[in-house]
Amino acid sequence: MTAAAPVDLSTLKLSDFLCFSIYSANLAFGRAYKPLLEEFGLTYTQYIVIVALSEEDGQTVGRLGEKLFLESNTLTPILKKLEALGYLSRRRDPADERQVLLSLTAAGRDLHERSLCVNLVEATGLTAEEFPILRKAVGRLRDNLLDATHPGA
């Protein structure tokens, strides 16, 4: 693997920053998801919690936070709201009372099934070949940055 060619920093424009491209793409995703998720009364973050819990029942709050890259102080209010709406249950792990286990309720599983239509693949304008390549590259970028900023973590 080769390093990127040196760049004349004095000529950089905002549009040259990869971080800005990803940041603004994230904002665009949020805007695109908003009307689709409003139909289900969900925010994007609530939606990804539902999706993550549908993949693995009984996971801990800590495990879910790691999966979603969310700190517990951000995740806890979301979990409380989803619990109040009847979509998930939280219970103490009998084997370790310090751990809270999360599970979708029947209403949460139904919500997940109904919300599967929320899909922006077509809206991205990417081909079927491009989409997984970009998703993998962005995931690798994220992981590299996490490794660089949290060595040994």
C-alpha positions in Angstrom: 0.0 0.0 0.0 1.4 3.4 -0.9 0.8 6.7 1.0 -1.1 9.5 -0.5 0.9 12.0 -2.6 2.0 15.2 -0.7 -0.6 18.0 -1.0 0.1 21.7 -1.1 -1.8 22.7 2.1 -2.1 26.3 1.1 -4.4 25.4 -1.9 -6.7 23.1 0.0 -10.4 23.9 -0.2 -13.2 22.5 1.9 -14.3 20.3 -0.9 -10.8 18.7 -0.9 -11.2 17.4 2.7 -12.2 13.7 2.8 -13.5 14.2 6.3 -15.9 17.0 5.0 -17.1 14.7 2.2 -18.0 12.0 4.7 -19.5 14.4 7.2 -21.7 16.1 4.6 -22.7 12.6 3.2 -23.7 11.7 6.7 -25.9 14.8 6.9 -27.4 14.0 3.5 -28.2 10.4 4.7 -29.9 11.9 7.8 -32.0 14.2 5.6 -32.9 11.3 3.3 -33.8 8.9 6.1 -35.9 11.5 8.1 -39.1 11.4 6.0 -38.9 7.6 5.7 -38.5 7.0 9.4 -41.1 9.6 10.5 -43.7 7.2 9.2 -42.6 4.8 12.0 -42.0 7.6 14.6 -38.3 6.9 14.7 -35.1 8.9 14.6 -32.2 7.4 12.6 -30.4 6.5 15.8 -33.5 4.8 17.2 -33.8 2.9 13.9 -30.2 1.6 14.0 -30.8 0.5 17.6 -33.8 -1.5 16.4 -31.8 -3.0 13.5 -28.9 -3.9 15.7 -31.1 -5.6 18.3 -32.9 -7.6 15.6 -29.5 -9.1 14.7 -28.6 -10.2 18.3 -31.2 -10.7 21.0 -30.1 -10.3 24.6 -27.0 -8.2 24.0 -25.6 -5.9 26.7 -25.9 -2.1 26.6 -22.1 -2.0 26.4 -22.0 -4.4 23.4 -24.7 -2.4 21.6 -22.8 0.8 22.2 -19.6 -0.7 20.8 -21.5 -2.0 17.7 -23.1 1.4 17.1 -20.1 3.5 18.2 -22.2 5.3 20.8 -21.3 6.2 24.4 -23.6 5.0 27.1 -24.6 8.6 27.9 -25.9 8.9 24.3 -27.4 5.4 24.1 -29.2 5.3 27.5 -31.8 8.0 26.7 -32.5 6.3 23.3 -33.0 2.9 25.0 -35.3 4.4 27.7 -37.4 6.1 24.9 -37.7 2.8 22.9 -38.6 0.9 26.1 -41.3 3.5 26.9 -42.6 3.0 23.4 -42.8 -0.7 24.1 -40.2 -1.7 21.5 -37.5 -3.1 23.7 -37.0 -4.5 27.2 -34.1 -4.0 29.5 -33.3 -6.4 32.3 -30.4 -7.2 34.6 -28.3 -10.1 33.6 -28.9 -12.8 36.3 -25.2 -13.9 35.9 -23.9 -10.4 36.4 -26.2 -7.8 37.9 -24.0 -5.0 36.6 -24.9 -5.8 33.0 -28.2 -4.8 31.4 -29.5 -7.1 28.7 -31.6 -5.7 25.8 -34.2 -7.5 23.7 -36.8 -6.4 21.2 -40.3 -7.0 22.3 -42.9 -8.4 19.9 -43.8 -4.8 19.0 -40.1 -4.1 18.4 -39.8 -7.1 16.1 -42.9 -6.1 14.3 -41.5 -2.5 13.9 -38.3 -4.0 12.5 -40.2 -6.0 9.9 -42.3 -3.1 8.9 -39.3 -0.8 8.6 -37.3 -3.1 6.4 -38.6 -1.0 3.5 -36.4 1.9 4.7 -33.6 1.5 2.2 -31.6 4.2 0.4 -29.5 2.0 -1.8 -31.2 3.2 -4.9 -31.1 6.9 -3.8 -27.3 6.7 -3.5 -27.0 6.4 -7.3 -24.4 3.7 -6.8 -24.5 0.6 -8.9 -24.9 -2.8 -7.4 -21.1 -3.3 -7.8 -20.1 0.1 -6.4 -22.3 0.0 -3.3 -20.5 -2.8 -1.4 -17.1 -1.6 -2.5 -17.8 1.9 -1.0 -19.4 0.5 2.1 -16.3 -1.7 2.7 -13.9 1.2 2.0 -15.7 3.5 4.4 -15.7 0.8 7.1 -12.0 0.2 6.6 -11.4 4.0 6.8 -13.4 4.1 10.1 -11.5 1.2 11.5 -8.1 2.6 10.5 -9.0 5.9 12.2 -10.2 4.2 15.3 -7.0 2.1 15.4 -4.8 5.2 14.9 -6.6 7.2 17.6 -7.0 4.3 20.1 -4.0 2.1 19.7 -4.3 -1.3 21.5 -8.0 -0.7 22.2 
